[in-house]
Amino acid sequence: MADLVKANGRSMRSRWAASGRRCAGTEATQVVELAVSLPLLLVIAIGITDFGTALNLKHQLIIAVREGARLASNQSTADLTNPAPASVDAVRQAVDGSLVGAKINDCGLSAAVAAQAATGLVWTYTASGCPAGTLTLTIDRGSTFLTTGSPPVTVEATHVSISYPFQWRFNGLITLLVPGARYSAVSQITTDVTMQNLN
């Protein structure tokens, strides 16, 4: 029995030694290289998808605001003395329809009520149904701009702007990799369009 234990002991030692020799080659360095490079690869992959998503959202917001400004430029300005003009609400509906059509959370913009500024023809819709923050849509029907010709001419226009909260996924990854790291979890993506009033 003692000979069997010695034989088993030697065979176990020889197996461990053989496995140690196998791992002493390139396999062990490959595992270490993967452990070092995997976090960097994750940061790059999540960063690319995050910025791609943010750029796509910015593009869709530009389309939505452009649709609203295009509609407003053709709306009559006769009802702008009303407390809640139908022409301004039609712009909100156009922007909301464009967001919903692009499968973007409208944050409750469809039910938002306009708040008119104390001066000027400016209405602001605030929707707080977004998980990351507040969406703000501002419609200025009394905006003006100067042409570049000589002499410059003042043109009446409609200025539509939107501010949308964007939730970065990168924040969760960076805090996982580097505890205590700070990275902005939410950014407001803003865009605006100005179009000449045609009516």
N, C-alpha and C positions, 0 to 999 in steps of 0.2 A: 504494500500500500504506500509506503514511504517513497518507493521508486516511482510510483504513479504520480504522486504529488510533485516530486522533483521534476518529473517529465512535464507535467502540466504547468508547473511554475516556469520552467524554461520556455515552454511553447508560448505561454502568455507574455513573457518578457520579450521573446523574439517577435511576437505579433505587434507589441507596442513599439518596439524599435523599428520594425518595418513601416508601421503607419507614420511614425515620426520622420523617417527618411522620406516618405512620400510627400508629407506636408512641408518638408523643408525646401521643396522645389518651388515652382512658380504658383502652385495653387494657393498657398497661404498669402502670397503677395497680391494675388488677384482678389481675394476676399477683403484684404485691407484696402486696396484701391477702390473697390466697390463701396465699402463703408465710408470712405472719405469723399468720394465723388457723388454718391447718391443724393445727399442733401443739396449739393450744388445743382445737380440736374433737376431736382424737384423745384428749387427756387426758380430756375430758368423756365421750366415747363409751366408752372403756375403763373409766373410773371407774364409769359407770352399770352396765355389764355386770358388773364385778367385784362391786360392792355388791349387785346383784341376785342374782348367783350365791351370795354369802355369806349373804344373807337366806334364799334357798331352802334352802341347806344347813342353816342354823339351824332352819328349819321342819321339815325332814325328821329332824333329830336329835331335836327335841322329840317328834315322832310316835314315833320308835323307842324313846326312853326311856320315854315314856308307856305304850307297849305292854309293855315290860319290867316297869314298876312295877305295871301292871294285873295281869299274870300273877303277879307275886310276891305281891301282896296276897291272892290266892286260893290260894297254895301253903301247904302245911303247914309248920310250923316244927319239926316233930319230928326232921328229919334235920340240923338245924343244928349238932349236936355232932359230926357226921362231918367228917373233914378236907376232903373235896370233896363237899359236899351236892348232890344231884341237883336240888333246888329252885332253888339258886343258878345251876347250870349251865343250867337251863331258861330263866332270865331272860336269860342271855348269848345263848342260842340265839334267843330272841324278838327281842332287840335286833339281833342279826346278821341275822336273817331280814328284819326291817323295813328295814335299810340296803340289803341286797342287792335286795329288792323295789323300792326306790326308785332302783336303779341307782347307788348310792353305793359307792365302794371301801371294803370292810370292813377293809382293812389287815391282814388275817390274823386277825381277831377270831374267826373260826370255829374256828381251831386253837389259840387262846390258852388258857393254863392259869392258873387262879386262884391268887393269892397271898393268904393270909389275914393280916389285921392281927394284931399281937401281942395286942391287947385288943379286945373287942367282937365283933360279928358282921358284920365288914366284909371283903369280898373284892374284890380288884382284878385286872382283866384288862388286860394291856398288849400291844398289837399294834404292831409296828414295821414293817409292810409298806407303809406309806404313803410315797409319794415325798417328801412335804414334812416328815414328822416322825412322831410316835408318837401312836396313839390310846389313850386310857385310859378304861376302863369300871369304875366303882366301884359295888358293890352293898352297901348297908348294911341288913341285915335286922333290926337292933336299934335302929333310929332311933325317937325319940319326939318328940312335940310336945304342947303344952298347948292345950286348947280355950279359946275366948274367953268361955265362959259363967261363971256364978258359982255355985259355986266352980269354978275351972278343973280340968279332968280331964286326966291324962296318957294319951295315946293311943299305942299301939305301932304302928309304921309301917315301911314299906320306903322307903328313899331310894336312887334310882338316878341316877347322874350320868355324863356322858360328856364327854370333851375330845377334839376332833377337829382335826387340823392343816389349815389352809386356805392354799393357795398363791395369793398375789395376782399377777395378771398386770400390774398397774399398775407394779410395781417395774421390770420390763423396759422399759416405755415411758419412765418418768421418768429412768432412767439413760441411755437413748438420747438424750433431749432435753437433759438437763442432766448431762453427765459429772461424776462425783464425787458426785452427789446420793445421799443415803441414805434408803431407804424400807423399812419392814419387809416382807420378802418372804413371811414365814409368820406367821400368827396362829392361836392356839388358840381355836376356837369351843367354848364350853362351855354345857351346859344340864343341868338336873336336875329331877326330879319326886319328890314324896313322896306315898305313898298309904297309907292305914290298912290294917293287916293284918286280914283278915277271918277267918282261921283261926288 
